[in-house]
């Protein structure tokens, strides 16, 4: 999971290296799961996201748009 929830503060925080992990899993499977999509949504809304992570997300979104990555209904992949 790439998100951390703080019970005293209802914000969603990305775990360090979460975007790189998400990109690696999507690249290996050529698909994005529901959990990945929620993580991606949280990442896009994170104002402190680095420029490198934003570029990685942009590449992932282009891959989705071009059909190289498929959207699947599974919650998550277990390796």
Backbone as JSON Lines, residues from 0, in Angstrom:
{"i":0,"aa":"X","n":[0.85,-1.17,0.0],"ca":[0.0,0.0,0.0],"c":[0.89,1.23,0.0]}
{"i":1,"aa":"X","n":[0.49,2.24,-0.7],"ca":[1.34,3.42,-0.84],"c":[0.84,4.61,-0.02]}
{"i":2,"aa":"X","n":[-0.2,4.4,0.78],"ca":[-0.77,5.5,1.53],"c":[-0.61,5.26,3.02]}
{"i":3,"aa":"X","n":[-0.53,6.34,3.76],"ca":[-0.51,6.27,5.22],"c":[-1.6,7.19,5.74]}
{"i":4,"aa":"X","n":[-2.49,6.64,6.55],"ca":[-3.56,7.44,7.14],"c":[-3.19,7.77,8.58]}
{"i":5,"aa":"X","n":[-3.34,9.02,8.95],"ca":[-3.07,9.46,10.3],"c":[-4.42,9.66,10.99]}
{"i":6,"aa":"X","n":[-4.72,8.87,12.04],"ca":[-6.04,8.96,12.66],"c":[-6.32,10.31,13.32]}
{"i":7,"aa":"X","n":[-5.29,11.03,13.75],"ca":[-5.52,12.33,14.38],"c":[-5.62,13.46,13.36]}
{"i":8,"aa":"X","n":[-5.14,13.21,12.15],"ca":[-5.19,14.2,11.09],"c":[-5.71,13.49,9.85]}
{"i":9,"aa":"X","n":[-6.91,13.81,9.38],"ca":[-7.53,13.03,8.3],"c":[-6.96,13.25,6.9]}
{"i":10,"aa":"X","n":[-5.67,13.53,6.81],"ca":[-5.06,13.68,5.5],"c":[-4.43,12.36,5.08]}
{"i":11,"aa":"X","n":[-4.22,12.21,3.8],"ca":[-3.58,11.02,3.25],"c":[-2.16,11.4,2.86]}
{"i":12,"aa":"X","n":[-1.2,10.62,3.33],"ca":[0.2,10.89,3.02],"c":[0.78,9.74,2.23]}
{"i":13,"aa":"X","n":[1.58,10.07,1.23],"ca":[2.26,9.04,0.46],"c":[3.45,8.52,1.24]}
{"i":14,"aa":"X","n":[3.68,7.23,1.16],"ca":[4.86,6.65,1.78],"c":[6.06,6.94,0.89]}
{"i":15,"aa":"X","n":[7.25,7.11,1.49],"ca":[8.44,7.37,0.68],"c":[8.67,6.26,-0.35]}
{"i":16,"aa":"X","n":[8.95,6.64,-1.57],"ca":[9.19,5.67,-2.64],"c":[7.94,5.05,-3.21]}
{"i":17,"aa":"X","n":[6.78,5.53,-2.8],"ca":[5.51,4.92,-3.21],"c":[5.27,5.04,-4.71]}
{"i":18,"aa":"X","n":[5.59,6.17,-5.28],"ca":[5.35,6.36,-6.72],"c":[6.24,5.43,-7.52]}
{"i":19,"aa":"X","n":[7.51,5.33,-7.14],"ca":[8.42,4.42,-7.85],"c":[7.93,2.98,-7.76]}
{"i":20,"aa":"X","n":[7.44,2.58,-6.59],"ca":[6.92,1.22,-6.42],"c":[5.69,1.01,-7.3]}
{"i":21,"aa":"X","n":[4.79,1.98,-7.3],"ca":[3.58,1.89,-8.13],"c":[3.94,1.76,-9.6]}
{"i":22,"aa":"X","n":[4.86,2.59,-10.07],"ca":[5.27,2.56,-11.47],"c":[5.9,1.21,-11.8]}
{"i":23,"aa":"X","n":[6.71,0.67,-10.9],"ca":[7.36,-0.62,-11.15],"c":[6.34,-1.75,-11.26]}
{"i":24,"aa":"X","n":[5.35,-1.76,-10.38],"ca":[4.32,-2.8,-10.41],"c":[3.5,-2.7,-11.69]}
{"i":25,"aa":"X","n":[3.11,-1.49,-12.04],"ca":[2.31,-1.29,-13.26],"c":[3.12,-1.69,-14.49]}
{"i":26,"aa":"X","n":[4.4,-1.35,-14.5],"ca":[5.25,-1.72,-15.63],"c":[5.4,-3.24,-15.74]}
{"i":27,"aa":"X","n":[5.54,-3.92,-14.61],"ca":[5.71,-5.38,-14.62],"c":[4.45,-6.11,-15.05]}
{"i":28,"aa":"X","n":[3.28,-5.57,-14.67],"ca":[2.02,-6.26,-14.94],"c":[1.27,-5.71,-16.16]}
{"i":29,"aa":"X","n":[1.69,-4.55,-16.64],"ca":[0.98,-3.85,-17.72],"c":[-0.48,-3.62,-17.38]}
{"i":30,"aa":"X","n":[-0.77,-3.47,-16.1],"ca":[-2.15,-3.19,-15.67],"c":[-2.11,-2.38,-14.38]}
{"i":31,"aa":"X","n":[-3.23,-1.72,-14.1],"ca":[-3.35,-0.93,-12.88],"c":[-4.61,-1.38,-12.16]}
{"i":32,"aa":"X","n":[-4.48,-1.65,-10.85],"ca":[-5.58,-2.17,-10.05],"c":[-6.34,-1.03,-9.37]}
{"i":33,"aa":"X","n":[-7.42,-1.4,-8.68],"ca":[-8.19,-0.4,-7.93],"c":[-7.32,0.27,-6.88]}
{"i":34,"aa":"X","n":[-6.55,-0.52,-6.14],"ca":[-5.68,0.06,-5.11],"c":[-4.67,1.01,-5.74]}
{"i":35,"aa":"X","n":[-4.11,0.62,-6.88],"ca":[-3.17,1.49,-7.58],"c":[-3.83,2.79,-8.01]}
{"i":36,"aa":"X","n":[-5.06,2.7,-8.48],"ca":[-5.78,3.91,-8.93],"c":[-6.04,4.86,-7.77]}
{"i":37,"aa":"X","n":[-6.42,4.32,-6.61],"ca":[-6.63,5.19,-5.44],"c":[-5.32,5.83,-5.0]}
{"i":38,"aa":"X","n":[-4.25,5.05,-5.04],"ca":[-2.94,5.61,-4.7],"c":[-2.52,6.69,-5.67]}
{"i":39,"aa":"X","n":[-2.79,6.45,-6.94],"ca":[-2.46,7.44,-7.97],"c":[-3.27,8.71,-7.78]}
{"i":40,"aa":"X","n":[-4.54,8.56,-7.43],"ca":[-5.39,9.72,-7.19],"c":[-4.85,10.54,-6.01]}
{"i":41,"aa":"X","n":[-4.46,9.87,-4.94],"ca":[-3.91,10.57,-3.78],"c":[-2.6,11.26,-4.15]}
{"i":42,"aa":"X","n":[-1.79,10.61,-4.96],"ca":[-0.52,11.2,-5.36],"c":[-0.73,12.46,-6.18]}
{"i":43,"aa":"X","n":[-1.68,12.42,-7.08],"ca":[-1.95,13.58,-7.93],"c":[-2.4,14.77,-7.09]}
{"i":44,"aa":"X","n":[-3.12,14.5,-6.01],"ca":[-3.62,15.57,-5.15],"c":[-2.58,16.07,-4.14]}
{"i":45,"aa":"X","n":[-1.45,15.38,-4.03],"ca":[-0.4,15.75,-3.08],"c":[0.39,16.94,-3.62]}
{"i":46,"aa":"X","n":[0.28,18.07,-2.96],"ca":[0.94,19.29,-3.42],"c":[2.45,19.25,-3.23]}
{"i":47,"aa":"X","n":[2.94,18.36,-2.37],"ca":[4.38,18.31,-2.11],"c":[5.09,17.27,-2.99]}
{"i":48,"aa":"X","n":[4.41,16.75,-3.98],"ca":[4.98,15.74,-4.87],"c":[6.14,16.34,-5.66]}
{"i":49,"aa":"X","n":[7.23,15.59,-5.76],"ca":[8.41,16.09,-6.47],"c":[8.14,16.14,-7.97]}
{"i":50,"aa":"X","n":[8.95,16.93,-8.66],"ca":[8.82,17.04,-10.11],"c":[9.1,15.69,-10.78]}
{"i":51,"aa":"X","n":[10.05,14.94,-10.25],"ca":[10.36,13.61,-10.79],"c":[9.15,12.68,-10.68]}
{"i":52,"aa":"X","n":[8.48,12.71,-9.52],"ca":[7.3,11.86,-9.35],"c":[6.16,12.32,-10.26]}
{"i":53,"aa":"X","n":[5.99,13.62,-10.42],"ca":[4.96,14.12,-11.34],"c":[5.21,13.66,-12.78]}
{"i":54,"aa":"X","n":[6.46,13.68,-13.2],"ca":[6.81,13.21,-14.55],"c":[6.53,11.72,-14.68]}
{"i":55,"aa":"X","n":[6.82,10.95,-13.64],"ca":[6.53,9.51,-13.66],"c":[5.04,9.26,-13.79]}
{"i":56,"aa":"X","n":[4.25,10.03,-13.06],"ca":[2.79,9.88,-13.14],"c":[2.31,10.26,-14.53]}
{"i":57,"aa":"X","n":[2.87,11.33,-15.09],"ca":[2.49,11.73,-16.46],"c":[2.76,10.61,-17.46]}
{"i":58,"aa":"X","n":[3.93,9.96,-17.34],"ca":[4.26,8.84,-18.24],"c":[3.27,7.7,-18.07]}
{"i":59,"aa":"X","n":[2.9,7.41,-16.82],"ca":[1.93,6.35,-16.55],"c":[0.58,6.69,-17.17]}
{"i":60,"aa":"X","n":[0.15,7.93,-17.03],"ca":[-1.13,8.34,-17.61],"c":[-1.11,8.28,-19.13]}
{"i":61,"aa":"X","n":[0.02,8.63,-19.75],"ca":[0.14,8.49,-21.2],"c":[0.05,7.03,-21.63]}
{"i":62,"aa":"X","n":[0.66,6.14,-20.85],"ca":[0.59,4.71,-21.16],"c":[-0.84,4.2,-21.06]}
{"i":63,"aa":"X","n":[-1.58,4.69,-20.07],"ca":[-3.0,4.32,-19.95],"c":[-3.78,4.83,-21.15]}
{"i":64,"aa":"X","n":[-3.54,6.07,-21.52],"ca":[-4.26,6.69,-22.63],"c":[-4.0,5.96,-23.94]}
{"i":65,"aa":"X","n":[-2.75,5.53,-24.13],"ca":[-2.39,4.85,-25.38],"c":[-2.72,3.36,-25.37]}
{"i":66,"aa":"X","n":[-3.23,2.86,-24.26],"ca":[-3.65,1.47,-24.2],"c":[-2.55,0.48,-23.87]}
{"i":67,"aa":"X","n":[-1.38,0.96,-23.51],"ca":[-0.28,0.05,-23.15],"c":[-0.47,-0.53,-21.75]}
{"i":68,"aa":"X","n":[-1.25,0.16,-20.93],"ca":[-1.57,-0.31,-19.58],"c":[-3.08,-0.48,-19.51]}
{"i":69,"aa":"X","n":[-3.51,-1.61,-19.0],"ca":[-4.93,-1.92,-18.88],"c":[-5.42,-1.64,-17.47]}
{"i":70,"aa":"X","n":[-6.66,-1.19,-17.36],"ca":[-7.31,-1.0,-16.07],"c":[-8.04,-2.29,-15.72]}
{"i":71,"aa":"X","n":[-7.73,-2.86,-14.55],"ca":[-8.35,-4.12,-14.13],"c":[-9.17,-3.9,-12.87]}
{"i":72,"aa":"X","n":[-10.13,-4.78,-12.63],"ca":[-11.02,-4.65,-11.47],"c":[-10.48,-5.28,-10.2]}
{"i":73,"aa":"X","n":[-9.36,-5.97,-10.27],"ca":[-8.81,-6.56,-9.05],"c":[-8.45,-5.46,-8.06]}
{"i":74,"aa":"X","n":[-8.46,-5.82,-6.79],"ca":[-8.08,-4.85,-5.76],"c":[-6.58,-4.65,-5.78]}
{"i":75,"aa":"X","n":[-5.83,-5.74,-5.83],"ca":[-4.38,-5.65,-5.8],"c":[-3.77,-6.97,-6.27]}
{"i":76,"aa":"X","n":[-2.53,-6.89,-6.72],"ca":[-1.79,-8.1,-7.07],"c":[-0.94,-8.5,-5.88]}
{"i":77,"aa":"X","n":[-0.82,-9.78,-5.65],"ca":[0.04,-10.29,-4.59],"c":[1.14,-11.11,-5.25]}
{"i":78,"aa":"X","n":[2.39,-10.74,-4.97],"ca":[3.52,-11.45,-5.58],"c":[4.14,-12.37,-4.58]}
